[in-house]
Amino acid sequence: MTESASDFSIVKSYVELKAKYDSEIRKLSESSRSVEGKYKSHITLLESEIAKRNEYIKAQEAKIQELTHKMAERDEQLRSLGNQLNQLKAGAAAGADAEAKKGKFGMFK
């Protein structure tokens, strides 16, 4: 027997099918919302971790700059001490030459 378009059973099956699809859509949207929430919390956790690491990197860069500045100061001190040492050596050598010359012109030639 052919079903007529005005048969209530056809309308009833379409309503049941629509209810089934609506419930599936609701489940999927709830599932996607829960997954989305989970990933949003994970993203915020990762962003906070990145911010902590950026702060650590900035602190390390500041330490590197400070140490570089100290090394430059130490290098300058070493240069000035080296120059002073060279001047003292040159002065001592000149003094030794003067002593040697004095010895020749003394009483005991």
Number of C-alpha atoms within 10 A of each C-alpha: 3 4 9 9 9 8 9 11 12 13 12 11 11 12 12 12 12 12 12 12 12 12 12 12 12 12 12 12 12 12 12 12 12 12 12 12 12 11 12 12 12 12 12 11 12 12 12 12 12 12 12 12 12 12 12 12 12 12 12 12 12 12 12 12 12 12 12 12 12 12 12 12 12 12 12 12 12 12 12 12 12 12 12 12 12 12 12 12 12 12 12 12 12 12 12 12 12 11 11 11 11 10 12 10 9 8 6 6 6
